[in-house]
Amino acid sequence: MKKENSENTFSCILHPTDFTPTSERAFAHALKIALIQKGSFFILHADAPGKYSTLSDFPKVREFLCRWQILPPQASLEKLFQLGMEVEKIRISEKEPLQAILLLTESKKPDLVVIATHCRTWTSRILHPSIAESTARQSGKPTLFIPEGAPGFVSVDDGKLTLHRILVPVYHTPDPQVTVDATAAFLRSCQCKKAHVRLLYVGKKEDRPLLSLPKEEAWRWEEVAEEGKVVDSILAIADHWLPHLIVMGTQGHDSIADALVGSTIERVLHRASCPILAIPQN
């Protein structure tokens, strides 16, 4: 059962896994956030037709927590329950993994979906749309993408969280205030004591949207403006500044061109070297 979330944080986490090394990194991020929040943690695997996984195939929560020195070696289930986190592993036989994910988001109503993404070319995305990207668009849930090859901000080895530099591209649509507020909620969910958030507007400085910024003293909010192409500007700053996370608002595909080459967030995702948090807006 999902715990009530009355503090505008991300306390109910859904992690779809395909049992790959990239999914293991995504699992570590999902586990860390659920652990901090003492929340509900759902781990989902969709079996392809003719394939039958077992619970032993799933990433092992206690094994990770022992490695992170949060639980003692060979800890019992009772020790896990004492951490205040609810864990449920779910297997579904479903031809389309996306449908399995959407079913779970509807029934479990997670605050956050954490999912790995694998490198794909734009042509392969047209023929075989990315499950990760489709999840964010169709579920309407905030989605944390962990790209293949990206170490992320949670260490698989020891569970250490490193989340100090956050890049947040903003424009007039989708509503940038929603994205800013979601960024603050995510930082609170991760219990970030210090953070430098760079708000990037691509366009003329005088045209930047007016924003109300959180007042946490240990968080620094910096507003910058760059002229140029949106995706190129985001990636140029990311390559130079090396953020631990990029947060982007999204409204899905808005044009035929977007459907062919990907929306702004998808184009950033396929070239970025850090996790991306997508905040959907209707």
C-alpha positions in Angstrom: 0.0 0.0 0.0 1.3 3.5 -0.9 2.0 5.7 2.1 0.3 9.1 2.1 2.6 11.9 0.8 1.6 15.1 2.6 4.9 16.9 2.2 5.2 17.3 -1.5 8.1 14.9 -1.8 8.8 11.8 -3.9 8.1 9.0 -1.5 6.4 6.3 -3.6 8.9 4.9 -6.2 8.3 2.6 -9.2 11.3 1.0 -10.8 10.8 -1.0 -14.0 13.8 -3.3 -14.5 15.1 -5.4 -17.4 17.9 -7.0 -15.3 20.7 -5.3 -17.2 23.7 -3.5 -15.7 22.2 -0.1 -16.7 19.0 -1.1 -14.9 21.1 -1.9 -11.8 22.3 1.7 -11.7 18.7 2.9 -12.0 17.7 0.5 -9.2 20.4 2.0 -6.9 18.9 5.5 -7.5 15.3 4.3 -6.9 16.4 2.4 -3.7 18.3 5.3 -2.3 15.4 7.7 -2.7 12.9 5.2 -1.3 15.2 4.6 1.6 15.7 8.2 2.5 11.9 8.8 2.3 11.0 5.6 4.2 8.6 5.2 1.4 7.0 2.6 -0.9 9.3 0.9 -3.4 7.8 -1.1 -6.3 10.1 -3.1 -8.5 8.5 -4.3 -11.8 9.6 -6.7 -14.4 7.5 -7.6 -17.5 8.2 -11.1 -18.8 8.2 -11.4 -22.6 6.0 -14.1 -24.1 7.6 -17.5 -23.3 9.9 -16.1 -20.8 9.4 -16.7 -17.0 11.4 -14.8 -14.5 11.5 -15.6 -10.8 11.8 -13.3 -7.8 15.5 -14.4 -7.4 16.2 -12.7 -10.8 15.2 -9.3 -9.3 17.8 -6.9 -7.9 18.3 -7.8 -4.3 17.4 -5.0 -1.9 19.0 -6.5 1.2 22.2 -7.3 -0.7 22.5 -3.7 -1.8 21.8 -2.4 1.7 24.4 -4.7 3.2 26.9 -3.5 0.6 26.1 0.0 1.6 26.6 -0.9 5.3 23.0 0.1 6.1 22.1 -3.5 7.1 24.4 -6.1 8.7 25.6 -9.0 6.6 22.9 -11.7 6.1 20.3 -9.3 7.5 16.8 -10.8 7.9 13.6 -9.5 6.4 12.6 -8.1 9.8 15.7 -5.9 9.7 14.7 -4.6 6.3 11.2 -3.8 7.6 12.6 -1.9 10.5 14.1 0.7 8.1 10.5 1.9 7.5 10.6 1.2 3.7 7.9 -1.0 2.0 9.3 -3.1 -0.8 7.2 -5.1 -3.4 8.6 -7.1 -6.3 6.1 -7.5 -9.2 6.2 -9.8 -12.2 3.8 -9.3 -15.1 3.5 -11.4 -18.3 3.0 -8.7 -20.9 3.9 -8.6 -24.5 4.4 -4.8 -24.4 6.5 -3.7 -21.4 5.2 -0.2 -21.7 1.6 -1.5 -21.0 2.9 -3.2 -17.9 4.4 0.0 -16.6 1.3 2.0 -17.4 -0.8 -0.6 -15.5 1.4 -0.3 -12.5 1.4 3.5 -12.5 -2.3 3.5 -12.6 -2.8 1.1 -9.7 0.2 2.1 -7.5 0.1 5.8 -8.3 3.9 6.4 -7.8 5.3 9.9 -7.2 8.3 9.0 -9.3 9.3 6.4 -11.9 13.0 5.6 -12.1 14.0 3.9 -15.3 17.2 3.1 -17.3 17.5 4.2 -20.9 19.6 2.5 -23.5 21.5 4.2 -26.4 19.4 4.3 -29.6 19.6 6.2 -32.9 16.8 8.3 -34.1 15.9 5.8 -36.8 15.6 3.0 -34.3 13.5 5.1 -32.1 11.0 5.6 -34.9 10.8 1.9 -35.5 11.0 0.8 -31.9 10.0 3.7 -29.6 11.9 3.9 -26.3 10.0 2.4 -23.5 11.5 4.9 -21.1 10.5 8.0 -23.0 7.0 6.6 -23.7 6.6 5.9 -20.0 7.2 9.6 -19.2 4.8 10.8 -21.9 1.9 8.4 -21.3 2.0 7.9 -17.6 2.1 11.6 -16.7 4.4 10.8 -13.8 7.7 12.5 -13.0 10.3 10.2 -14.5 14.0 9.9 -13.6 16.0 8.6 -16.5 19.4 7.0 -15.9 21.2 6.9 -19.3 23.3 4.0 -20.3 27.0 4.7 -19.4 26.1 7.5 -17.0 27.4 6.9 -13.4 24.5 8.9 -12.0 24.4 10.6 -8.6 24.0 7.5 -6.5 26.9 5.0 -6.2 26.1 1.4 -6.9 29.0 0.4 -4.7 28.4 2.3 -1.5 25.1 4.2 -1.9 26.7 7.6 -1.6 24.6 10.4 -3.0 26.3 13.2 -4.8 23.8 15.8 -6.0 25.2 19.3 -5.8 25.0 20.7 -9.3 21.5 20.8 -11.0 20.8 22.2 -14.4 17.2 23.3 -15.1 16.4 24.6 -18.6 13.4 26.9 -18.4 11.2 28.6 -21.0 7.7 30.2 -20.9 6.1 26.8 -21.8 5.8 24.4 -20.2 5.2 26.4 -17.0 8.8 27.0 -15.6 7.5 27.6 -12.1 6.2 24.0 -12.0 9.6 22.8 -13.0 11.3 24.9 -10.4 9.0 23.7 -7.6 9.4 20.1 -8.7 13.2 20.5 -8.6 13.0 21.8 -5.0 10.7 18.9 -4.1 13.2 16.4 -5.5 16.1 18.0 -3.7 14.1 17.8 -0.4 13.3 14.1 -1.2 17.0 13.4 -1.5 17.7 15.5 1.6 20.3 17.6 -0.2 21.8 20.0 2.3 23.7 22.0 -0.3 22.9 22.6 -4.0 23.7 24.9 -6.8 20.8 25.1 -9.2 21.5 26.8 -12.5 18.3 28.0 -14.3 19.1 28.2 -18.0 17.0 30.3 -20.4 17.8 30.0 -24.1 17.0 33.4 -25.5 17.5 37.1 -24.7 18.1 37.9 -21.0 15.3 40.4 -20.8 12.8 37.8 -22.0 13.4 35.4 -19.1 10.3 34.2 -17.2 9.8 35.6 -13.7 10.2 32.9 -11.1 9.6 32.5 -7.4 12.7 30.7 -6.0 12.8 28.5 -2.8 14.4 30.1 0.2 16.6 27.3 1.6 19.8 29.1 2.7 22.1 26.3 1.6 20.7 26.2 -2.0 22.1 28.6 -4.5 19.8 29.5 -7.5 21.6 31.1 -10.5 19.7 32.4 -13.5 21.6 32.5 -16.8 20.6 33.3 -20.4 22.2 31.9 -23.5 21.3 32.7 -27.1 21.4 29.8 -29.7 19.7 26.5 -30.4 18.0 25.1 -27.3 19.4 21.5 -27.3 22.9 22.7 -28.3 22.9 25.3 -25.5 21.7 22.8 -22.8 24.4 20.3 -23.8 27.1 22.9 -24.1 26.6 24.0 -20.5 26.2 20.4 -19.3 29.5 19.4 -21.0 31.3 22.4 -19.3 29.6 22.5 -15.9 29.1 18.7 -15.5 25.8 18.8 -13.6 24.8 15.8 -11.5 21.2 16.1 -12.7 19.2 17.9 -15.4 15.6 18.7 -14.7 13.2 19.5 -17.6 9.5 20.2 -17.9 7.9 18.4 -20.8 4.6 18.4 -22.7 5.3 15.4 -24.9 5.5 15.6 -28.7 4.2 18.9 -30.0 4.8 18.6 -33.7 5.5 16.2 -36.6 9.1 17.2 -36.4 9.2 16.2 -32.7 7.7 12.9 -33.5 10.4 12.2 -36.0 13.6 13.4 -34.3 12.3 13.5 -30.7 11.1 16.3 -28.4 13.7 18.6 -26.7 14.0 16.4 -23.6 14.5 13.3 -25.7 17.2 14.9 -27.8 19.0 16.0 -24.7 18.5 12.6 -23.1 20.2 10.8 -25.9 23.3 13.0 -25.8 23.5 13.8 -22.1 26.0 12.1 -19.7 24.0 12.6 -16.5 20.5 11.6 -15.3 17.5 13.6 -16.4 14.3 14.2 -14.4 11.3 14.8 -16.6 8.4 16.8 -15.1 5.3 16.2 -17.2 2.7 19.0 -17.6 -0.7 18.7 -19.3 
